[in-house]
Amino acid sequence: MNEDVWKQIVNDIESKNIRFGSCEVRLTFHDGRIGFYELTTRYRRNTHIPAGKNGTKGEAANG
């Protein structure tokens, strides 16, 4: 893989400022070289607060 392409991918990932979640990089090759890449990010948001946190009894976070 070309080092410049790798640097570009890393810069794009860093610009997403992912604090929680995941990022998937999909590389598409043409004639043995990377033709383009796609970034997919996913965010997970918990909806349940465990019992004992913030004085709750395990209620859902939104009410």
N, CA, C and O atoms as a GROMACS GRO file, in nm:
protein
  252
    1MET      N    1   0.086  -0.117   0.000
    1MET     CA    2   0.000   0.000   0.000
    1MET      C    3   0.090   0.123   0.000
    1MET      O    4   0.190   0.129   0.072
    2ASN      N    5   0.054   0.220  -0.080
    2ASN     CA    6   0.126   0.344  -0.088
    2ASN      C    7   0.120   0.418   0.046
    2ASN      O    8   0.013   0.432   0.105
    3GLU      N    9   0.235   0.464   0.094
    3GLU     CA   10   0.239   0.531   0.225
    3GLU      C   11   0.158   0.661   0.225
    3GLU      O   12   0.100   0.697   0.328
    4ASP      N   13   0.152   0.731   0.113
    4ASP     CA   14   0.072   0.854   0.105
    4ASP      C   15  -0.076   0.825   0.120
    4ASP      O   16  -0.149   0.901   0.183
    5VAL      N   17  -0.121   0.715   0.061
    5VAL     CA   18  -0.262   0.677   0.074
    5VAL      C   19  -0.293   0.643   0.219
    5VAL      O   20  -0.397   0.683   0.271
    6TRP      N   21  -0.204   0.570   0.284
    6TRP     CA   22  -0.224   0.535   0.424
    6TRP      C   23  -0.233   0.661   0.510
    6TRP      O   24  -0.319   0.669   0.598
    7LYS      N   25  -0.146   0.758   0.487
    7LYS     CA   26  -0.150   0.885   0.562
    7LYS      C   27  -0.282   0.957   0.539
    7LYS      O   28  -0.338   1.015   0.632
    8GLN      N   29  -0.332   0.955   0.417
    8GLN     CA   30  -0.459   1.019   0.386
    8GLN      C   31  -0.574   0.951   0.459
    8GLN      O   32  -0.663   1.018   0.512
    9ILE      N   33  -0.572   0.818   0.464
    9ILE     CA   34  -0.676   0.743   0.536
    9ILE      C   35  -0.672   0.778   0.684
    9ILE      O   36  -0.776   0.805   0.744
   10VAL      N   37  -0.554   0.779   0.744
   10VAL     CA   38  -0.539   0.811   0.886
   10VAL      C   39  -0.587   0.953   0.913
   10VAL      O   40  -0.655   0.976   1.013
   11ASN      N   41  -0.553   1.048   0.827
   11ASN     CA   42  -0.599   1.186   0.845
   11ASN      C   43  -0.751   1.195   0.838
   11ASN      O   44  -0.812   1.268   0.917
   12ASP      N   45  -0.813   1.122   0.746
   12ASP     CA   46  -0.959   1.123   0.735
   12ASP      C   47  -1.024   1.064   0.860
   12ASP      O   48  -1.126   1.115   0.908
   13ILE      N   49  -0.965   0.957   0.914
   13ILE     CA   50  -1.019   0.896   1.036
   13ILE      C   51  -1.006   0.993   1.152
   13ILE      O   52  -1.100   1.010   1.230
   14GLU      N   53  -0.890   1.057   1.166
   14GLU     CA   54  -0.869   1.151   1.275
   14GLU      C   55  -0.964   1.271   1.265
   14GLU      O   56  -1.007   1.325   1.367
   15SER      N   57  -0.998   1.312   1.144
   15SER     CA   58  -1.088   1.427   1.126
   15SER      C   59  -1.230   1.395   1.170
   15SER      O   60  -1.309   1.486   1.197
   16LYS      N   61  -1.264   1.267   1.178
   16LYS     CA   62  -1.397   1.226   1.225
   16LYS      C   63  -1.410   1.241   1.376
   16LYS      O   64  -1.521   1.240   1.429
   17ASN      N   65  -1.296   1.257   1.446
   17ASN     CA   66  -1.295   1.277   1.590
   17ASN      C   67  -1.380   1.171   1.662
   17ASN      O   68  -1.468   1.204   1.742
   18ILE      N   69  -1.353   1.046   1.634
   18ILE     CA   70  -1.429   0.935   1.693
   18ILE      C   71  -1.384   0.916   1.837
   18ILE      O   72  -1.269   0.882   1.864
   19ARG      N   73  -1.477   0.937   1.930
   19ARG     CA   74  -1.448   0.915   2.072
   19ARG      C   75  -1.507   0.783   2.118
   19ARG      O   76  -1.448   0.716   2.203
   20PHE      N   77  -1.621   0.746   2.065
   20PHE     CA   78  -1.686   0.619   2.096
   20PHE      C   79  -1.740   0.565   1.966
   20PHE      O   80  -1.792   0.642   1.884
   21GLY      N   81  -1.730   0.437   1.944
   21GLY     CA   82  -1.783   0.378   1.822
   21GLY      C   83  -1.675   0.306   1.745
   21GLY      O   84  -1.572   0.266   1.801
   22SER      N   85  -1.698   0.290   1.617
   22SER     CA   86  -1.603   0.218   1.534
   22SER      C   87  -1.595   0.283   1.397
   22SER      O   88  -1.680   0.362   1.358
   23CYS      N   89  -1.490   0.247   1.325
   23CYS     CA   90  -1.470   0.298   1.191
   23CYS      C   91  -1.425   0.182   1.102
   23CYS      O   92  -1.336   0.106   1.140
   24GLU      N   93  -1.486   0.170   0.989
   24GLU     CA   94  -1.452   0.065   0.894
   24GLU      C   95  -1.392   0.131   0.770
   24GLU      O   96  -1.447   0.229   0.719
   25VAL      N   97  -1.280   0.076   0.721
   25VAL     CA   98  -1.216   0.126   0.599
   25VAL      C   99  -1.229   0.018   0.494
   25VAL      O  100  -1.188  -0.096   0.515
   26ARG      N  101  -1.286   0.054   0.381
   26ARG     CA  102  -1.302  -0.041   0.271
   26ARG      C  103  -1.218   0.008   0.154
   26ARG      O  104  -1.237   0.118   0.103
   27LEU      N  105  -1.124  -0.075   0.112
   27LEU     CA  106  -1.035  -0.042   0.002
   27LEU      C  107  -1.084  -0.111  -0.125
   27LEU      O  108  -1.116  -0.229  -0.123
   28THR      N  109  -1.088  -0.037  -0.234
   28THR     CA  110  -1.125  -0.094  -0.362
   28THR      C  111  -1.005  -0.084  -0.456
   28THR      O  112  -0.950   0.024  -0.478
   29PHE      N  113  -0.967  -0.199  -0.510
   29PHE     CA  114  -0.848  -0.206  -0.593
   29PHE      C  115  -0.886  -0.213  -0.742
   29PHE      O  116  -0.989  -0.268  -0.778
   30HIS      N  117  -0.799  -0.156  -0.825
   30HIS     CA  118  -0.813  -0.166  -0.970
   30HIS      C  119  -0.673  -0.184  -1.026
   30HIS      O  120  -0.584  -0.102  -1.003
   31ASP      N  121  -0.654  -0.291  -1.100
   31ASP     CA  122  -0.523  -0.325  -1.157
   31ASP      C  123  -0.414  -0.332  -1.050
   31ASP      O  124  -0.301  -0.289  -1.073
   32GLY      N  125  -0.448  -0.388  -0.934
   32GLY     CA  126  -0.350  -0.409  -0.829
   32GLY      C  127  -0.319  -0.287  -0.744
   32GLY      O  128  -0.234  -0.294  -0.656
   33ARG      N  129  -0.387  -0.176  -0.770
   33ARG     CA  130  -0.364  -0.054  -0.690
   33ARG      C  131  -0.496  -0.008  -0.630
   33ARG      O  132  -0.604  -0.039  -0.681
   34ILE      N  133  -0.486   0.068  -0.522
   34ILE     CA  134  -0.606   0.121  -0.459
   34ILE      C  135  -0.668   0.225  -0.552
   34ILE      O  136  -0.604   0.324  -0.587
   35GLY      N  137  -0.793   0.200  -0.590
   35GLY     CA  138  -0.864   0.295  -0.675
   35GLY      C  139  -0.932   0.401  -0.590
   35GLY      O  140  -0.932   0.520  -0.625
   36PHE      N  141  -0.991   0.358  -0.479
   36PHE     CA  142  -1.052   0.451  -0.385
   36PHE      C  143  -1.076   0.378  -0.254
   36PHE      O  144  -1.062   0.256  -0.246
   37TYR      N  145  -1.112   0.454  -0.153
   37TYR     CA  146  -1.146   0.394  -0.024
   37TYR      C  147  -1.270   0.461   0.031
   37TYR      O  148  -1.303   0.574  -0.005
   38GLU      N  149  -1.339   0.389   0.120
   38GLU     CA  150  -1.460   0.438   0.184
   38GLU      C  151  -1.444   0.424   0.335
   38GLU      O  152  -1.393   0.323   0.384
   39LEU      N  153  -1.488   0.526   0.408
   39LEU     CA  154  -1.490   0.519   0.553
   39LEU      C  155  -1.634   0.511   0.599
   39LEU      O  156  -1.719   0.588   0.553
   40THR      N  157  -1.662   0.418   0.688
   40THR     CA  158  -1.794   0.406   0.748
   40THR      C  159  -1.777   0.412   0.899
   40THR      O  160  -1.699   0.336   0.956
   41THR      N  161  -1.849   0.504   0.962
   41THR     CA  162  -1.842   0.513   1.108
   41THR      C  163  -1.975   0.470   1.168
   41THR      O  164  -2.081   0.491   1.110
   42ARG      N  165  -1.965   0.411   1.284
   42ARG     CA  166  -2.084   0.368   1.358
   42ARG      C  167  -2.074   0.421   1.499
   42ARG      O  168  -1.968   0.418   1.561
   43TYR      N  169  -2.185   0.467   1.548
   43TYR     CA  170  -2.190   0.516   1.685
   43TYR      C  171  -2.290   0.433   1.762
   43TYR      O  172  -2.398   0.400   1.713
   44ARG      N  173  -2.252   0.399   1.884
   44ARG     CA  174  -2.340   0.323   1.971
   44ARG      C  175  -2.374   0.412   2.088
   44ARG      O  176  -2.286   0.472   2.151
   45ARG      N  177  -2.500   0.418   2.117
   45ARG     CA  178  -2.545   0.497   2.231
   45ARG      C  179  -2.621   0.405   2.325
   45ARG      O  180  -2.724   0.348   2.288
   46ASN      N  181  -2.571   0.390   2.446
   46ASN     CA  182  -2.638   0.306   2.545
   46ASN      C  183  -2.766   0.376   2.591
   46ASN      O  184  -2.768   0.497   2.610
   47THR      N  185  -2.871   0.298   2.609
   47THR     CA  186  -2.999   0.354   2.651
   47THR      C  187  -3.036   0.312   2.792
   47THR      O  188  -3.143   0.348   2.841
   48HIS      N  189  -2.950   0.237   2.856
   48HIS     CA  190  -2.981   0.186   2.990
   48HIS      C  191  -2.870   0.227   3.085
   48HIS      O  192  -2.752   0.209   3.054
   49ILE      N  193  -2.907   0.282   3.200
   49ILE     CA  194  -2.811   0.320   3.302
   49ILE      C  195  -2.808   0.210   3.407
   49ILE      O  196  -2.912   0.177   3.464
   50PRO      N  197  -2.691   0.152   3.433
   50PRO     CA  198  -2.684   0.046   3.534
   50PRO      C  199  -2.728   0.096   3.672
   50PRO      O  200  -2.709   0.213   3.705
   51ALA      N  201  -2.787   0.008   3.750
   51ALA     CA  202  -2.832   0.044   3.886
   51ALA      C  203  -2.715   0.098   3.966
   51ALA      O  204  -2.603   0.048   3.958
   52GLY      N  205  -2.743   0.202   4.044
   52GLY     CA  206  -2.641   0.259   4.129
   52GLY      C  207  -2.566   0.377   4.068
   52GLY      O  208  -2.501   0.453   4.139
   53LYS      N  209  -2.575   0.393   3.936
   53LYS     CA  210  -2.510   0.506   3.871
   53LYS      C  211  -2.599   0.629   3.883
   53LYS      O  212  -2.718   0.622   3.853
   54ASN      N  213  -2.543   0.739   3.925
   54ASN     CA  214  -2.616   0.866   3.936
   54ASN      C  215  -2.743   0.855   4.020
   54ASN      O  216  -2.840   0.927   3.995
   55GLY      N  217  -2.745   0.767   4.120
   55GLY     CA  218  -2.859   0.756   4.209
   55GLY      C  219  -2.982   0.692   4.148
   55GLY      O  220  -3.092   0.710   4.199
   56THR      N  221  -2.965   0.618   4.037
   56THR     CA  222  -3.080   0.557   3.970
   56THR      C  223  -3.105   0.416   4.023
   56THR      O  224  -3.026   0.362   4.101
   57LYS      N  225  -3.214   0.361   3.980
   57LYS     CA  226  -3.247   0.223   4.012
   57LYS      C  227  -3.245   0.136   3.887
   57LYS      O  228  -3.308   0.030   3.883
   58GLY      N  229  -3.173   0.182   3.784
   58GLY     CA  230  -3.162   0.105   3.661
   58GLY      C  231  -3.262   0.147   3.555
   58GLY      O  232  -3.292   0.069   3.464
   59GLU      N  233  -3.315   0.269   3.564
   59GLU     CA  234  -3.413   0.315   3.464
   59GLU      C  235  -3.343   0.341   3.330
   59GLU      O  236  -3.221   0.352   3.322
   60ALA      N  237  -3.426   0.350   3.227
   60ALA     CA  238  -3.373   0.388   3.096
   60ALA      C  239  -3.322   0.532   3.104
   60ALA      O  240  -3.374   0.612   3.182
   61ALA      N  241  -3.223   0.563   3.024
   61ALA     CA  242  -3.158   0.694   3.032
   61ALA      C  243  -3.251   0.808   2.994
   61ALA      O  244  -3.233   0.920   3.043
   62ASN      N  245  -3.349   0.785   2.911
   62ASN     CA  246  -3.436   0.892   2.865
   62ASN      C  247  -3.564   0.905   2.947
   62ASN      O  248  -3.653   0.980   2.909
   63GLY      N  249  -3.573   0.837   3.054
   63GLY     CA  250  -3.694   0.856   3.132
   63GLY      C  251  -3.734   0.729   3.196
   63GLY      O  252  -3.834   0.725   3.268
   0.00000   0.00000   0.00000
